């Protein structure tokens, strides 16, 4: 049995490709030009690709190499840092499912065939949130340096490089929402940033209850995904067709998530996407999830509401919403989300 595959690969019209280099170089007029391109992409699909991001390819390559090295460890070494209550650490195969997914076919419970290492932005042991035991504010769970030399350094370098890109793009996302460029300056001061370092193992035969990564929308404000050397991501177009993401070496796939969808009052999409089970060759992915501060209150922005366009969402606290989202897939978090 082979994995489900679409009949077409997305065209550039369906999957916009945006050169952000001129904006990052402070070229005159580039901020609003890139904002316009992002606005069109967010309104039409919710996915796009960024070229010329300034993230060094060597840092990206080292992160992919670190991901492969981690997943090549013996299962006992990985399970020694199994995912904890703060959602840090190793997530084994078949640990998450589409049981509570609001998108896709959930009539049959299908478990994710992927395995994941989750790494958050580093916090110090004396961080007040760590000391207070605040949800989603624990210390990262790392394999020991003797077990996996250099893994931590390569991962943190990549995480910080992508975080710097996300911060640099905030004025553009603000202008894409028709808000002042500094709109997010006081909103994303201590953002929730995490990496999902994923292996989609080649399984040969696919079980009927198994999928690489089930259809879902991201909980993020925005997600950054560097190009993998194995195609796999599929995106659902507005007519409902599943299409393969086109491959563009050196680029980042970027998509809006449910937080940005809320802030845009549904003007921007949070598009369902999935990864079919790998059949012949392992596939690796490193998604950087960029969310507001845990204490930020998320509500539609002023430019997206009006007398003829009332708010579609009540304000929510970002951290509370994130816990509820995670509890839909991770049983060990459900009691925290309900607290």
BATI-728100 format. One record per residue (C-alpha): residue in one letter; x, y, z. Coordinates in steps of 0.2 Angstrom, whole numbers, plus 2048, in hexadecimal, padded with zeros to 3 digits. Last residue first. Layout:
BEGIN
aXYZ ...
//
This chain:
BEGIN
x7DB8758B1 x7D486D8A1 x7E4870896 x7EF8698A4 x7E48598A6 x7E5857893 x7F8858892 x7FD845894 x7F0841886 x7FA84A879 x7F084E869 x7E185986E x7EB85E87E x7F7868873 x7E987386D x7E287687E x7F387A884 x7F6886876 x7E588F87A x7EA89288C x7FB898887 x7F48A587A x7E78AC886 x7D78AE87C x7CD8BD876 x7BC8B886F x7BC8B385C x7B28B884D x7B48CB850 x7A78D5846 x7A98D9833 x79C8E582D x79E8F183C x7B18EE83C x7BE8E183F x7CE8DC836 x7D88EC838 x7D58ED84B x7DD8DC84E x7D38CC852 x7D78C5863 x7E68BD86C x7EA8C187E x7FD8BF881 x8018B5891 x80A8A6888 x8138B287D x80D8B186A x8128A2860 x82089D854 x82188A850 x831886847 x82F87683D x83E86B83A x83A85C82E x84284C82A x83C83F81D x84182C81E x84182480D x835817804 x82481880C x823829816 x81282B81D x80983A816 x80C84B81D x7FE856820 x7F786881E x7E7871823 x7E8884820 x7E789182D x7E189F822 x7E28B2823 x7D38BC823 x7CB8B1831 x7CA8BF83D x7DD8C4839 x7E28C184B x7D98B084C x7E18AA83C x7F28B0843 x7EF8A5852 x7E8897848 x7F889583D x7FF89E82E x80C895823 x81E89781E x82888A814 x83A890814 x845891805 x85788A802 x85187D7F5 x8408817EE x8358717EE x8228737EA x81686E7F8 x80C85F7F2 x7F98637EF x7EA85D7F8 x7DA8637F0 x7CC86B7FB x7C78797F0 x7D18857FC x7E187B7F9 x7E686E806 x7F986D809 x80485E807 x81585D80F x81F84E809 x82E8527FE x83F84B803 x84E857804 x845861811 x84287480F x84287E81E x831880828 x82C890830 x81B891839 x8118A083D x8058A684B x805893850 x7F8886853 x7FB87F843 x7EC877839 x7EB864837 x7EA85582C x7F4847834 x806845834 x80E83682C x7FE82C82D x7F981C835 x7E8813839 x7E880A828 x7F980482B x80680981E x8127FC817 x824802814 x82680C824 x83281A81E x83482482E x82D83582F x83A83E83A x83584E842 x83F85C84B x830866852 x838877857 x831883864 x82E895866 x82289D872 x8258B0871 x82C8BB87F x8298CC877 x81C8C786B x80E8D486E x8188E4872 x8208E6861 x8128DD858 x80A8ED851 x81A8F584C x8178F483A x8068FD83C x7F78F1838 x7F18ED827 x7F28DA82B x8008D881E x8088E7827 x8098DE837 x80F8CE82F x81D8D9827 x8218E1838 x8238D083F x82F8C9832 x83F8CE83C x8388C584B x8358B5841 x8468B6839 x84E8B784A x8448A8850 x84B89F841 x85D8A2845 x85A89F858 x85288E855 x860889848 x86E88E855 x865885863 x864875859 x876875853 x87C878865 x87086B86D x87685D861 x888861862 x88C85086A x87E84386B x880837879 x88F83F882 x886850880 x877849889 x866848880 x85D858883 x84D85B88C x84986E88B x84587789C x83387A8A0 x82888989B x81A880892 x80F8818A2 x81688C8B0 x8208828BD x8248928C7 x83788F8C6 x83688D8B3 x82B89D8B1 x8378A68BC x8468A18B2 x85389A8BE x85688A8B4 x8598958A4 x84D893896 x85188E884 x845890876 x83C880875 x84186F86E x835861869 x83D851862 x830848857 x82B837850 x820835841 x81382783E x805832844 x7F782884A x7E6827841 x7D682684A x7C982283D x7BA82E83B x7C783C83D x7C984182B x7D1852829 x7CF861834 x7C9864846 x7D685784D x7D084E85D x7D583C858 x7E184184B x7EF838855 x7FF83B85F x80A82D867 x80B822858 x81E825856 x82782C865 x82683E86B x837843872 x83A85287D x831862883 x81E863884 x81E86B895 x81685C89D x824851896 x829849885 x83483A887 x84683E88B x84C82D890 x841827881 x84D82E875 x85C82487D x85181487E x84C81686C x85E815866 x86482585E x86182784B x85483484F x86083F857 x86D83E849 x86084283C x85A851845 x86C857848 x86F855835 x85F85F831 x86586D83E x87786D836 x86F870825 x86587E82B x874886833 x87E884824 x87088B819 x87289C822 x8618A4827 x8618B481C x84F8B1817 x8548B1804 x8448A87FF x8348A6809 x82789A803 x81489B805 x80589480F x7F589B815 x7ED898805 x7E48A77FD x7E38B380C x7F48AF813 x7FC8AF802 x7F58C07FD x7F98C880D x80B8C180C x80D8C97FB x8078D9801 x8128D9810 x8218D5805 x81D8E57FB x8198EF80B x82A8EB813 x8348EC802 x8308FE7FF x842904800 x84E8F5803 x8518F1815 x85C8E2811 x84F8D681A x8428DE80F x84C8DB7FF x84F8C9804 x83D8C4808 x83A8BC7F7 x8298B57F7 x8248A47EF x8118A27EF x80A8907EF x7FA8907E5 x80189C7D8 x8128947D9 x80A8837D4 x8068767E1 x80B8647DB x7FE85A7D4 x7F58497D5 x7F58487E8 x7FD83A7F1 x7F682E7FE x803822804 x8078117FC x800800800 
//
